[in-house]
């Protein structure tokens, strides 16, 4: 959501009518989307307080792993100049 906000601030012309109406509906219900996460944090606050290092390592590690895998896949499937769609040299 942060990257989308930055993009729309950088290029406001991308904010079309369908995107505007969809975002309006999401903003109306945004608070409700955070309720389950908030309840989970409050319900398990002591566990989070005792295990914050493994939780932080897991969050950072999984984020980095997903970025690396996504970058690798994008590199593999992106068309390259001088190659046809089957990966052969032209």
Chimera marker file (.cmm) of the C-alpha trace (Angstrom):
<marker_set name="trace">
<marker id="1" x="0.000" y="0.000" z="0.000" r="1" g="1" b="0" radius="0.5"/>
<marker id="2" x="2.908" y="2.304" z="0.713" r="1" g="1" b="0" radius="0.5"/>
<marker id="3" x="4.397" y="1.734" z="-2.745" r="1" g="1" b="0" radius="0.5"/>
<marker id="4" x="0.998" y="2.269" z="-4.370" r="1" g="1" b="0" radius="0.5"/>
<marker id="5" x="0.611" y="5.552" z="-2.480" r="1" g="1" b="0" radius="0.5"/>
<marker id="6" x="4.063" y="6.703" z="-3.606" r="1" g="1" b="0" radius="0.5"/>
<marker id="7" x="3.266" y="5.749" z="-7.190" r="1" g="1" b="0" radius="0.5"/>
<marker id="8" x="-0.037" y="7.656" z="-7.165" r="1" g="1" b="0" radius="0.5"/>
<marker id="9" x="1.638" y="10.708" z="-5.624" r="1" g="1" b="0" radius="0.5"/>
<marker id="10" x="4.332" y="10.528" z="-8.302" r="1" g="1" b="0" radius="0.5"/>
<marker id="11" x="1.881" y="9.952" z="-11.160" r="1" g="1" b="0" radius="0.5"/>
<marker id="12" x="-1.588" y="11.254" z="-10.240" r="1" g="1" b="0" radius="0.5"/>
<marker id="13" x="-2.847" y="10.712" z="-13.798" r="1" g="1" b="0" radius="0.5"/>
<marker id="14" x="-2.920" y="6.954" z="-13.023" r="1" g="1" b="0" radius="0.5"/>
<marker id="15" x="-5.803" y="7.548" z="-10.618" r="1" g="1" b="0" radius="0.5"/>
<marker id="16" x="-8.662" y="6.634" z="-12.917" r="1" g="1" b="0" radius="0.5"/>
<marker id="17" x="-12.362" y="6.561" z="-12.059" r="1" g="1" b="0" radius="0.5"/>
<marker id="18" x="-12.503" y="2.741" z="-11.467" r="1" g="1" b="0" radius="0.5"/>
<marker id="19" x="-9.417" y="2.902" z="-9.231" r="1" g="1" b="0" radius="0.5"/>
<marker id="20" x="-10.891" y="5.857" z="-7.360" r="1" g="1" b="0" radius="0.5"/>
<marker id="21" x="-14.202" y="4.054" z="-6.683" r="1" g="1" b="0" radius="0.5"/>
<marker id="22" x="-12.456" y="0.835" z="-5.651" r="1" g="1" b="0" radius="0.5"/>
<marker id="23" x="-10.097" y="2.636" z="-3.300" r="1" g="1" b="0" radius="0.5"/>
<marker id="24" x="-13.054" y="4.455" z="-1.759" r="1" g="1" b="0" radius="0.5"/>
<marker id="25" x="-14.691" y="1.160" z="-0.844" r="1" g="1" b="0" radius="0.5"/>
<marker id="26" x="-11.404" y="-0.202" z="0.559" r="1" g="1" b="0" radius="0.5"/>
<marker id="27" x="-10.872" y="2.917" z="2.676" r="1" g="1" b="0" radius="0.5"/>
<marker id="28" x="-14.375" y="2.570" z="4.117" r="1" g="1" b="0" radius="0.5"/>
<marker id="29" x="-13.579" y="-0.958" z="5.352" r="1" g="1" b="0" radius="0.5"/>
<marker id="30" x="-9.861" y="-0.492" z="6.104" r="1" g="1" b="0" radius="0.5"/>
<marker id="31" x="-10.331" y="-0.387" z="9.865" r="1" g="1" b="0" radius="0.5"/>
<marker id="32" x="-12.198" y="-3.683" z="9.805" r="1" g="1" b="0" radius="0.5"/>
<marker id="33" x="-9.319" y="-5.348" z="7.955" r="1" g="1" b="0" radius="0.5"/>
<marker id="34" x="-6.967" y="-4.597" z="10.874" r="1" g="1" b="0" radius="0.5"/>
<marker id="35" x="-9.258" y="-5.958" z="13.601" r="1" g="1" b="0" radius="0.5"/>
<marker id="36" x="-8.179" y="-9.652" z="13.348" r="1" g="1" b="0" radius="0.5"/>
<marker id="37" x="-4.488" y="-8.726" z="13.422" r="1" g="1" b="0" radius="0.5"/>
<marker id="38" x="-5.014" y="-6.368" z="16.353" r="1" g="1" b="0" radius="0.5"/>
<marker id="39" x="-6.953" y="-8.986" z="18.315" r="1" g="1" b="0" radius="0.5"/>
<marker id="40" x="-4.229" y="-11.548" z="17.622" r="1" g="1" b="0" radius="0.5"/>
<marker id="41" x="-1.509" y="-9.212" z="18.864" r="1" g="1" b="0" radius="0.5"/>
<marker id="42" x="-3.418" y="-8.356" z="22.042" r="1" g="1" b="0" radius="0.5"/>
<marker id="43" x="-4.348" y="-11.991" z="22.707" r="1" g="1" b="0" radius="0.5"/>
<marker id="44" x="-0.737" y="-13.172" z="22.337" r="1" g="1" b="0" radius="0.5"/>
<marker id="45" x="1.112" y="-10.124" z="23.651" r="1" g="1" b="0" radius="0.5"/>
<marker id="46" x="3.076" y="-12.090" z="26.240" r="1" g="1" b="0" radius="0.5"/>
<marker id="47" x="4.207" y="-14.644" z="23.634" r="1" g="1" b="0" radius="0.5"/>
<marker id="48" x="5.236" y="-11.858" z="21.264" r="1" g="1" b="0" radius="0.5"/>
<marker id="49" x="7.097" y="-10.110" z="24.091" r="1" g="1" b="0" radius="0.5"/>
<marker id="50" x="9.020" y="-13.321" z="24.915" r="1" g="1" b="0" radius="0.5"/>
<marker id="51" x="9.683" y="-14.430" z="21.319" r="1" g="1" b="0" radius="0.5"/>
<marker id="52" x="10.191" y="-11.143" z="19.451" r="1" g="1" b="0" radius="0.5"/>
<marker id="53" x="13.640" y="-12.059" z="18.074" r="1" g="1" b="0" radius="0.5"/>
<marker id="54" x="12.521" y="-15.258" z="16.267" r="1" g="1" b="0" radius="0.5"/>
<marker id="55" x="9.413" y="-13.434" z="15.030" r="1" g="1" b="0" radius="0.5"/>
<marker id="56" x="11.519" y="-10.566" z="13.676" r="1" g="1" b="0" radius="0.5"/>
<marker id="57" x="14.000" y="-12.955" z="12.038" r="1" g="1" b="0" radius="0.5"/>
<marker id="58" x="11.123" y="-14.869" z="10.438" r="1" g="1" b="0" radius="0.5"/>
<marker id="59" x="9.471" y="-11.711" z="9.128" r="1" g="1" b="0" radius="0.5"/>
<marker id="60" x="12.659" y="-10.233" z="7.707" r="1" g="1" b="0" radius="0.5"/>
<marker id="61" x="13.866" y="-13.581" z="6.369" r="1" g="1" b="0" radius="0.5"/>
<marker id="62" x="10.599" y="-14.434" z="4.633" r="1" g="1" b="0" radius="0.5"/>
<marker id="63" x="10.397" y="-10.937" z="3.144" r="1" g="1" b="0" radius="0.5"/>
<marker id="64" x="13.935" y="-11.153" z="1.767" r="1" g="1" b="0" radius="0.5"/>
<marker id="65" x="13.358" y="-14.686" z="0.477" r="1" g="1" b="0" radius="0.5"/>
<marker id="66" x="10.186" y="-13.660" z="-1.345" r="1" g="1" b="0" radius="0.5"/>
<marker id="67" x="11.951" y="-10.652" z="-2.890" r="1" g="1" b="0" radius="0.5"/>
<marker id="68" x="14.845" y="-12.821" z="-4.069" r="1" g="1" b="0" radius="0.5"/>
<marker id="69" x="12.554" y="-15.506" z="-5.532" r="1" g="1" b="0" radius="0.5"/>
<marker id="70" x="10.385" y="-12.885" z="-7.251" r="1" g="1" b="0" radius="0.5"/>
<marker id="71" x="13.416" y="-11.114" z="-8.718" r="1" g="1" b="0" radius="0.5"/>
<marker id="72" x="14.859" y="-14.424" z="-9.944" r="1" g="1" b="0" radius="0.5"/>
<marker id="73" x="11.581" y="-15.469" z="-11.559" r="1" g="1" b="0" radius="0.5"/>
<marker id="74" x="11.111" y="-12.072" z="-13.200" r="1" g="1" b="0" radius="0.5"/>
<marker id="75" x="14.645" y="-12.259" z="-14.553" r="1" g="1" b="0" radius="0.5"/>
<marker id="76" x="14.004" y="-15.746" z="-15.954" r="1" g="1" b="0" radius="0.5"/>
<marker id="77" x="10.631" y="-15.034" z="-17.581" r="1" g="1" b="0" radius="0.5"/>
<marker id="78" x="11.224" y="-11.480" z="-18.833" r="1" g="1" b="0" radius="0.5"/>
<marker id="79" x="11.770" y="-11.228" z="-22.575" r="1" g="1" b="0" radius="0.5"/>
<marker id="80" x="15.288" y="-10.237" z="-23.521" r="1" g="1" b="0" radius="0.5"/>
<marker id="81" x="16.326" y="-8.257" z="-26.578" r="1" g="1" b="0" radius="0.5"/>
<marker id="82" x="17.518" y="-10.523" z="-29.368" r="1" g="1" b="0" radius="0.5"/>
<marker id="83" x="15.496" y="-13.561" z="-28.208" r="1" g="1" b="0" radius="0.5"/>
<marker id="84" x="12.206" y="-14.857" z="-29.498" r="1" g="1" b="0" radius="0.5"/>
<marker id="85" x="9.411" y="-15.882" z="-27.140" r="1" g="1" b="0" radius="0.5"/>
<marker id="86" x="10.757" y="-19.475" z="-26.816" r="1" g="1" b="0" radius="0.5"/>
<marker id="87" x="14.167" y="-18.308" z="-25.524" r="1" g="1" b="0" radius="0.5"/>
<marker id="88" x="16.084" y="-18.987" z="-28.734" r="1" g="1" b="0" radius="0.5"/>
<marker id="89" x="18.582" y="-16.591" z="-30.264" r="1" g="1" b="0" radius="0.5"/>
<marker id="90" x="17.228" y="-14.735" z="-33.283" r="1" g="1" b="0" radius="0.5"/>
<link id1="1" id2="2" r="1" g="1" b="0" radius="0.2"/>
<link id1="2" id2="3" r="1" g="1" b="0" radius="0.2"/>
<link id1="3" id2="4" r="1" g="1" b="0" radius="0.2"/>
<link id1="4" id2="5" r="1" g="1" b="0" radius="0.2"/>
<link id1="5" id2="6" r="1" g="1" b="0" radius="0.2"/>
<link id1="6" id2="7" r="1" g="1" b="0" radius="0.2"/>
<link id1="7" id2="8" r="1" g="1" b="0" radius="0.2"/>
<link id1="8" id2="9" r="1" g="1" b="0" radius="0.2"/>
<link id1="9" id2="10" r="1" g="1" b="0" radius="0.2"/>
<link id1="10" id2="11" r="1" g="1" b="0" radius="0.2"/>
<link id1="11" id2="12" r="1" g="1" b="0" radius="0.2"/>
<link id1="12" id2="13" r="1" g="1" b="0" radius="0.2"/>
<link id1="13" id2="14" r="1" g="1" b="0" radius="0.2"/>
<link id1="14" id2="15" r="1" g="1" b="0" radius="0.2"/>
<link id1="15" id2="16" r="1" g="1" b="0" radius="0.2"/>
<link id1="16" id2="17" r="1" g="1" b="0" radius="0.2"/>
<link id1="17" id2="18" r="1" g="1" b="0" radius="0.2"/>
<link id1="18" id2="19" r="1" g="1" b="0" radius="0.2"/>
<link id1="19" id2="20" r="1" g="1" b="0" radius="0.2"/>
<link id1="20" id2="21" r="1" g="1" b="0" radius="0.2"/>
<link id1="21" id2="22" r="1" g="1" b="0" radius="0.2"/>
<link id1="22" id2="23" r="1" g="1" b="0" radius="0.2"/>
<link id1="23" id2="24" r="1" g="1" b="0" radius="0.2"/>
<link id1="24" id2="25" r="1" g="1" b="0" radius="0.2"/>
<link id1="25" id2="26" r="1" g="1" b="0" radius="0.2"/>
<link id1="26" id2="27" r="1" g="1" b="0" radius="0.2"/>
<link id1="27" id2="28" r="1" g="1" b="0" radius="0.2"/>
<link id1="28" id2="29" r="1" g="1" b="0" radius="0.2"/>
<link id1="29" id2="30" r="1" g="1" b="0" radius="0.2"/>
<link id1="30" id2="31" r="1" g="1" b="0" radius="0.2"/>
<link id1="31" id2="32" r="1" g="1" b="0" radius="0.2"/>
<link id1="32" id2="33" r="1" g="1" b="0" radius="0.2"/>
<link id1="33" id2="34" r="1" g="1" b="0" radius="0.2"/>
<link id1="34" id2="35" r="1" g="1" b="0" radius="0.2"/>
<link id1="35" id2="36" r="1" g="1" b="0" radius="0.2"/>
<link id1="36" id2="37" r="1" g="1" b="0" radius="0.2"/>
<link id1="37" id2="38" r="1" g="1" b="0" radius="0.2"/>
<link id1="38" id2="39" r="1" g="1" b="0" radius="0.2"/>
<link id1="39" id2="40" r="1" g="1" b="0" radius="0.2"/>
<link id1="40" id2="41" r="1" g="1" b="0" radius="0.2"/>
<link id1="41" id2="42" r="1" g="1" b="0" radius="0.2"/>
<link id1="42" id2="43" r="1" g="1" b="0" radius="0.2"/>
<link id1="43" id2="44" r="1" g="1" b="0" radius="0.2"/>
<link id1="44" id2="45" r="1" g="1" b="0" radius="0.2"/>
<link id1="45" id2="46" r="1" g="1" b="0" radius="0.2"/>
<link id1="46" id2="47" r="1" g="1" b="0" radius="0.2"/>
<link id1="47" id2="48" r="1" g="1" b="0" radius="0.2"/>
<link id1="48" id2="49" r="1" g="1" b="0" radius="0.2"/>
<link id1="49" id2="50" r="1" g="1" b="0" radius="0.2"/>
<link id1="50" id2="51" r="1" g="1" b="0" radius="0.2"/>
<link id1="51" id2="52" r="1" g="1" b="0" radius="0.2"/>
<link id1="52" id2="53" r="1" g="1" b="0" radius="0.2"/>
<link id1="53" id2="54" r="1" g="1" b="0" radius="0.2"/>
<link id1="54" id2="55" r="1" g="1" b="0" radius="0.2"/>
<link id1="55" id2="56" r="1" g="1" b="0" radius="0.2"/>
<link id1="56" id2="57" r="1" g="1" b="0" radius="0.2"/>
<link id1="57" id2="58" r="1" g="1" b="0" radius="0.2"/>
<link id1="58" id2="59" r="1" g="1" b="0" radius="0.2"/>
<link id1="59" id2="60" r="1" g="1" b="0" radius="0.2"/>
<link id1="60" id2="61" r="1" g="1" b="0" radius="0.2"/>
<link id1="61" id2="62" r="1" g="1" b="0" radius="0.2"/>
<link id1="62" id2="63" r="1" g="1" b="0" radius="0.2"/>
<link id1="63" id2="64" r="1" g="1" b="0" radius="0.2"/>
<link id1="64" id2="65" r="1" g="1" b="0" radius="0.2"/>
<link id1="65" id2="66" r="1" g="1" b="0" radius="0.2"/>
<link id1="66" id2="67" r="1" g="1" b="0" radius="0.2"/>
<link id1="67" id2="68" r="1" g="1" b="0" radius="0.2"/>
<link id1="68" id2="69" r="1" g="1" b="0" radius="0.2"/>
<link id1="69" id2="70" r="1" g="1" b="0" radius="0.2"/>
<link id1="70" id2="71" r="1" g="1" b="0" radius="0.2"/>
<link id1="71" id2="72" r="1" g="1" b="0" radius="0.2"/>
<link id1="72" id2="73" r="1" g="1" b="0" radius="0.2"/>
<link id1="73" id2="74" r="1" g="1" b="0" radius="0.2"/>
<link id1="74" id2="75" r="1" g="1" b="0" radius="0.2"/>
<link id1="75" id2="76" r="1" g="1" b="0" radius="0.2"/>
<link id1="76" id2="77" r="1" g="1" b="0" radius="0.2"/>
<link id1="77" id2="78" r="1" g="1" b="0" radius="0.2"/>
<link id1="78" id2="79" r="1" g="1" b="0" radius="0.2"/>
<link id1="79" id2="80" r="1" g="1" b="0" radius="0.2"/>
<link id1="80" id2="81" r="1" g="1" b="0" radius="0.2"/>
<link id1="81" id2="82" r="1" g="1" b="0" radius="0.2"/>
<link id1="82" id2="83" r="1" g="1" b="0" radius="0.2"/>
<link id1="83" id2="84" r="1" g="1" b="0" radius="0.2"/>
<link id1="84" id2="85" r="1" g="1" b="0" radius="0.2"/>
<link id1="85" id2="86" r="1" g="1" b="0" radius="0.2"/>
<link id1="86" id2="87" r="1" g="1" b="0" radius="0.2"/>
<link id1="87" id2="88" r="1" g="1" b="0" radius="0.2"/>
<link id1="88" id2="89" r="1" g="1" b="0" radius="0.2"/>
<link id1="89" id2="90" r="1" g="1" b="0" radius="0.2"/>
</marker_set>
